[in-house]
Amino acid sequence: IRRPPRSTPKPSSAASDVYKRQGYYNPIYIYGNDRFIADSVAACVDGLIIVDLPPEEDSELCIPARDAGLNVVRLITPTSHDQRLPAILEQASGFVYYVSVTGITGMATAAATSISDAYQRIRKQTDLPIVTGFGIRTPEQAAESARLSDGADVGSAVVDIIADGVANPASPDAAENRAAIVRKVAAFVGELSAAIRA
């Protein structure tokens, strides 16, 4: 995405108004760091989640991104020990993403006690919001994760809805099928939001 959707204003600080880019560093490196940052800013992106770029490499992308006004969201996992957290959090901004399970996203769920314990451990070292992700597939799981932390991130379940809509089109007309997928995603996101706000 090199430009924002039609009539999209620059995001505010409200969580509902922000756009994040999440991915791996290699394609960004190939694309060009400066070009990627400039295009992200032009596209009204608020922050970056680069899952495989450690803090030791902050000068490559994260510090220039922050200088350009982009948040840098850091990931913390169940295996991130307390001595490592200061380095992870030093350049973090926007929020902290707690990866609640080890392994592949969407394939397992974390116990409530493990999320609560991790939240308290991370909270001792940062004032940033802590959002729980990985393994959250239902409105009930999202509500529990948001109750135990400062928010919930749902990704794989949304991707699955899109993939199912592509594999099993509701209409032979491509435009109608895209619209049907958007409606399904919007309905699911509405269910997630309602559960979290209940």
N, C-alpha and C positions, 0 to 999 in steps of 0.2 A: 504494500500500500504506500504509494508516494504522496497521496493527497487525501484529505478527509472526505467523508461522504458529503453529499450535497447539503448545504445549510447546517453543517456541524460547527458549533462554536468551539473555541478553545476550552478544554475541560476546566471545571472549577475544582476546588479541593474536595468536593463531595464525592463519596465513594461511587455513587450511582452515575457520575458524570465523567469518569476517567477511562482511558484506554491504555492497556498494557500490551507490550509485545513480549512474547515468551518464545524462547528457542535456544539453539546451540550456537556457539561462537563461530564455528568454522564458516558457515555461509555468510556471516556478517564480515568476517575477515576477508573473504574472497570479494565481497561486495565493496568493501572499503569502509573503515570505521567512521571517518569524517562524513562520507556520503550517507551512511546509514543513520548517523545521528541527525544530520540536517534533514533527511527525508522523514525521519520520525517526528521531529519537531514540526515540520510542515504539515504532516498528517494528523496533527493534534494528539499525538501519543503523549501520555503523561509519564510513563515509566517503562523500565525494561526488567525482564526476568531472564537472565542468561544463566542457564542451569549448570553449565560446565566451565565457567570462568572463575577460578578461585581468587580470593582477595589478594594473593601475591601478585596477580596480574592486573590490578586495578588501573594502573597507568595506561593499559592498552585501550580500554573502552569505558570503564565505569567512571573514572574521574572526569574525562572529557564529556561524558554524557551528563553528569551532574552539573558541570560548568555550563552546559547548554540548557539547563533547566529541567532535565529528565530525572525522575526518581530511579533509584537502583534498588530493586527488591531482592533481598538475600534469602536463600533457602537454608533452613536448619533442619537436620534430620535426627532421628532417634539415636544415631551413632555420633553426633556432634558433641564432643565432651566440653565441659565447662571451660577448660583452658583454651579451647579453640574459639569460643564464642566472641571474645573481644575483637579478634581479627576479622571474623565474619561480619560483625556488626559495625565496624568502624566507618565504612562508607555507605552503609545501608540507609535508605530513606523511603518514604511512602508507607511501607509496612514490611513486616517480616513474614515470610511464608514458611510455616511449619509443615514439613513433609511427615505426615503422621505414621506412615508405615514404611518399612524397607521393602524394596522390590519394585514391581511395575505398577504404575498408576492404574487405579480402577479394579485391581485384582484382589484386594484384601481391605479389611476395615480395621481401624485401631480401636482398642478398648478405651472407654471413657476415662478410666484412671490414668492411662498412659498419656492421654492428651492433657489432662488436668495437671499432672506432674510436670510435663514438659513446659506447659504454659508458665507455671510458677518458676521454673528454673530459668527460662528465657527472660521473663519479666524482671528478674533481679538485675539484668544487664542492659535493658533497653526500655525506653518509654514509647517506642513505636508500637502501633497496633500489631497484634500477632494473629495471623489468619491461618486456619488449619486447612490443609488440602491433602489429596491422595485418598482413595478408598471411599470417597463420599459420592453415593449414587442415588440416594433417595431424599425426599424432603425431610423425613424423620432424622436421617443421619446428618443432614445439613443443619437442622435445628439443634441437635445435640452438640455438634462441633462448634456452632456459633455460641451456644450457651457456655461451653467450656473454654472458649478463647474469644477473640474479638471479631471473628467472622469465619466464613466457610468458603472454600473455593471448589467449584464443581466443574470438571473438565471432561473426563472420559465419557460420562453419561450423556453429555450434550453431543460429543463427537459420535457416539453410538446412534443417537437419533438421526443425525445427518447421514451417517453411513447407511442406515436402514432405509432412509428415504431415497437415497440414490440407488441402492440395490433393489428396492421394491417400490418403484415409482407409483404414486397414487393416480397419476395421469400420464398419458402418452405425450402430452404437451409439456415441453421442458419448462416453460415459464410458470405454468400452473403447478408443476411438481415442485419447483423451487419455492413458490408461495406456500404450498402445503407444508414443506419442511420448516419454513420460517414460522408458520403457525404452531407446529408441534413444539419447536424449540421455545417459542414465546410462552406457550401454555405450561411447559415444564418449568421454565424459569419462574413463571408466576406462582407455581406450586411451591417451589423452593423458597421464594420470597415470603409467601404467606406463612409457611411453616416457621421460618426464622423469626418473623414478626409476631407470631401468635403469643 
